[in-house]
Amino acid sequence: MGKIMKKEYENILLYNIESDLPENWDVSDATHVRVSLPSGIENILNMQNNGYQFVDRMLDVTIHLNQNRMDLDKLVRMIPVLSREYREEIEEIAVRCFETDRRFHVEVDYNQEVARVIIHQWIEEIPEFYVCLHKDNPIGFLALKEADDEKSAEICLAAVDKKYRSSGAALSLYANALKTGREKGYQRITGYISSYNTAVMNLYSYLGGTFSNPTDIYLRNN
């Protein structure tokens, strides 16, 4: 049957479905449906025939910390601070950076107002962020979520304001996440990334990340 997660955002009822195969899901009360399926042409054709549109291909990424020999201290050129503050600033950075991110853009046609509603709730539900500051103003952030087994952590949200992408903030945030993982005894740091986001894919590759489990994303608006 797959895994169906329902999430409410103001006037949005999103069904987030993860499955191995297309099914005839009852989504009649949903306003928006987002389906994750293993990549494959048969799934694409099947889903299109049922009114869904392919919008993205996602990848799991894993960095094994016990195999990583990089001098992370040298890579952290801007030392992030761990903070529960700056939420309004973080949200504005996220809105500017996630203009096409299908975690938040659940309309088949991009809708910035709908995306902002979802981004706002994501930001509110994350307890703290690693934040890079320039003249006391946030220019980038990263959220690290520990796994239930306490052996790994996931980079669940990260962005750097476009004006500061040459500052080293992105590398500093990601390298600091690995450094934090080492200090806490994690075995790995994981992520979930769009295959269209080549800049962050390159960053993960530089830090020793390996990619797996290609997953296709489909949307339908009821």
C-alpha positions as CSV (number, residue, x, y, z in Angstrom):
1,M,0.0,0.0,0.0
2,G,2.9,2.3,0.5
3,K,3.4,4.9,3.2
4,I,0.9,7.8,3.3
5,M,1.7,10.9,5.4
6,K,-0.9,13.6,5.7
7,K,0.2,17.2,6.4
8,E,-1.9,20.3,6.9
9,Y,-0.6,23.8,6.0
10,E,-3.2,26.5,6.5
11,N,-5.7,25.6,3.7
12,I,-3.5,22.9,2.2
13,L,-4.0,19.2,2.9
14,L,-0.9,17.5,1.4
15,Y,-0.7,13.7,0.9
16,N,2.9,12.7,0.8
17,I,3.1,9.1,-0.5
18,E,6.1,6.8,-0.6
19,S,5.6,3.6,-2.5
20,D,7.4,0.9,-4.5
21,L,4.7,0.7,-7.2
22,P,1.9,3.0,-8.5
23,E,-1.4,2.2,-6.8
24,N,-5.0,3.5,-6.8
25,W,-4.6,5.6,-3.7
26,D,-7.7,7.3,-2.2
27,V,-6.7,10.9,-2.2
28,S,-10.1,12.4,-2.8
29,D,-9.9,14.7,0.3
30,A,-6.4,16.0,-0.5
31,T,-5.8,19.4,-2.1
32,H,-2.3,18.3,-3.2
33,V,-0.6,14.9,-3.7
34,R,3.1,14.3,-3.8
35,V,4.2,10.7,-4.7
36,S,7.7,9.2,-4.5
37,L,8.4,6.1,-6.6
38,P,11.5,4.3,-7.7
39,S,12.8,5.7,-11.0
40,G,11.6,3.9,-14.1
41,I,9.9,4.6,-17.4
42,E,7.0,2.2,-16.6
43,N,6.2,4.1,-13.5
44,I,6.4,7.5,-15.3
45,L,3.9,6.3,-18.0
46,N,1.6,4.7,-15.4
47,M,1.5,7.8,-13.3
48,Q,1.0,10.1,-16.2
49,N,-2.0,8.0,-17.3
50,N,-3.5,8.5,-13.8
51,G,-3.2,12.3,-13.9
52,Y,0.2,12.8,-12.2
53,Q,3.0,14.8,-13.5
54,F,6.7,13.9,-13.1
55,V,8.5,16.9,-11.6
56,D,11.8,15.8,-10.1
57,R,14.3,13.0,-9.5
58,M,15.7,12.8,-6.0
59,L,18.8,11.0,-4.7
60,D,19.9,9.8,-1.2
61,V,23.4,10.9,-0.3
62,T,25.6,9.4,2.4
63,I,29.0,10.5,3.8
64,H,30.6,7.8,5.9
65,L,32.5,9.7,8.6
66,N,34.8,6.8,9.5
67,Q,36.1,6.8,5.9
68,N,36.4,10.6,5.7
69,R,40.0,11.8,6.3
70,M,39.5,15.4,5.4
71,D,40.8,18.2,7.6
72,L,37.4,19.7,8.3
73,D,38.7,22.5,10.5
74,K,40.4,24.0,7.4
75,L,37.2,23.9,5.4
76,V,35.2,25.8,8.0
77,R,36.2,29.3,7.0
78,M,33.1,30.9,8.5
79,I,32.3,29.3,11.9
80,P,28.6,28.7,12.2
81,V,26.7,29.4,15.4
82,L,24.1,27.1,16.7
83,S,21.0,29.1,17.4
84,R,17.2,29.1,17.9
85,E,17.0,32.7,16.8
86,Y,17.0,34.4,13.3
87,R,13.8,32.5,12.2
88,E,12.4,35.3,10.1
89,E,15.8,35.9,8.4
90,I,16.2,32.1,7.8
91,E,12.7,31.9,6.3
92,E,13.5,34.8,3.9
93,I,16.7,33.1,2.8
94,A,14.8,29.8,2.2
95,V,12.0,31.5,0.2
96,R,14.6,33.1,-2.1
97,C,16.7,29.9,-2.4
98,F,14.0,27.3,-2.8
99,E,12.3,28.9,-5.8
100,T,11.9,25.5,-7.5
101,D,12.3,23.0,-4.7
102,R,9.7,20.3,-4.9
103,R,9.6,19.7,-1.2
104,F,7.8,23.0,-0.9
105,H,6.5,23.6,-4.4
106,V,3.6,21.2,-4.4
107,E,1.6,23.0,-7.2
108,V,2.3,21.5,-10.7
109,D,3.0,25.1,-11.8
110,Y,5.3,26.8,-9.3
111,N,3.4,28.9,-6.8
112,Q,5.5,31.0,-4.5
113,E,2.7,31.8,-2.1
114,V,1.9,28.1,-1.5
115,A,5.6,27.3,-1.1
116,R,6.1,30.1,1.4
117,V,3.3,28.6,3.6
118,I,5.1,25.2,3.6
119,I,8.5,26.7,4.1
120,H,7.3,28.7,7.1
121,Q,6.0,25.6,8.9
122,W,9.2,23.6,8.1
123,I,11.2,26.4,9.7
124,E,8.9,26.6,12.8
125,E,9.2,22.8,13.4
126,I,13.0,22.7,13.3
127,P,14.3,23.5,16.9
128,E,17.7,25.0,16.0
129,F,20.0,25.9,13.1
130,Y,23.7,26.3,12.4
131,V,23.9,29.8,11.0
132,C,26.6,31.7,9.2
133,L,26.7,35.4,10.0
134,H,28.1,38.4,8.1
135,K,28.1,41.6,10.1
136,D,25.7,39.9,12.5
137,N,23.2,39.1,9.8
138,P,22.4,35.5,8.7
139,I,23.6,34.6,5.2
140,G,23.2,30.9,5.4
141,F,21.9,28.1,7.6
142,L,21.8,24.3,8.0
143,A,19.6,22.0,10.1
144,L,21.0,18.7,11.3
145,K,18.5,16.1,12.6
146,E,19.8,13.1,14.6
147,A,18.5,9.7,13.6
148,D,16.5,7.5,16.0
149,D,19.5,5.1,16.3
150,E,21.8,8.0,17.3
151,K,24.4,6.7,14.8
152,S,23.8,9.2,12.1
153,A,22.3,12.5,11.3
154,E,20.5,14.0,8.3
155,I,21.0,17.4,6.8
156,C,17.3,18.1,6.5
157,L,17.5,21.8,5.3
158,A,20.2,24.1,4.2
159,A,20.7,27.2,2.1
160,V,23.0,30.1,1.5
161,D,21.7,33.5,0.3
162,K,22.6,33.9,-3.4
163,K,24.6,37.1,-2.8
164,Y,27.0,35.2,-0.5
165,R,27.5,31.9,-2.4
166,S,31.1,32.8,-3.2
167,S,31.9,33.5,0.5
168,G,32.6,29.9,1.5
169,A,29.5,29.8,3.7
170,A,28.1,26.7,2.1
171,L,31.3,24.7,2.4
172,S,31.6,25.9,6.0
173,L,28.1,24.8,6.9
174,Y,28.4,21.4,5.4
175,A,32.0,20.8,6.7
176,N,30.8,21.9,10.1
177,A,28.0,19.3,10.0
178,L,30.6,16.6,9.3
179,K,32.8,17.9,12.1
180,T,29.8,17.9,14.5
181,G,29.0,14.4,13.4
182,R,32.5,13.2,14.2
183,E,32.4,14.9,17.6
184,K,29.1,13.2,18.5
185,G,30.3,9.8,17.3
186,Y,28.0,9.5,14.3
187,Q,28.9,6.9,11.6
188,R,27.5,8.9,8.8
189,I,25.8,12.1,7.6
190,T,23.0,11.7,5.1
191,G,21.0,14.0,2.8
192,Y,18.2,13.9,0.2
193,I,18.8,16.0,-2.9
194,S,17.3,16.9,-6.2
195,S,19.4,15.6,-9.1
196,Y,18.9,19.0,-10.7
197,N,20.7,20.7,-7.9
198,T,24.2,20.3,-9.4
199,A,25.9,22.8,-7.1
200,V,25.0,20.9,-3.9
201,M,25.6,17.6,-5.6
202,N,29.2,18.8,-6.4
203,L,29.6,19.9,-2.8
204,Y,28.5,16.5,-1.4
205,S,30.9,14.8,-3.9
206,Y,33.8,17.0,-2.8
207,L,33.1,16.0,0.8
208,G,33.1,12.3,-0.1
209,G,29.3,11.7,-0.5
210,T,28.0,8.7,-2.4
211,F,24.6,8.8,-4.2
212,S,22.0,6.1,-4.3
213,N,18.3,5.2,-4.5
214,P,17.0,7.4,-7.4
215,T,13.4,8.3,-6.7
216,D,11.0,10.1,-9.0
217,I,8.6,12.7,-7.7
218,Y,5.1,13.2,-9.1
219,L,2.5,15.8,-8.3
220,R,-1.3,16.0,-8.7
221,N,-3.5,18.9,-7.6
222,N,-7.1,18.0,-6.8
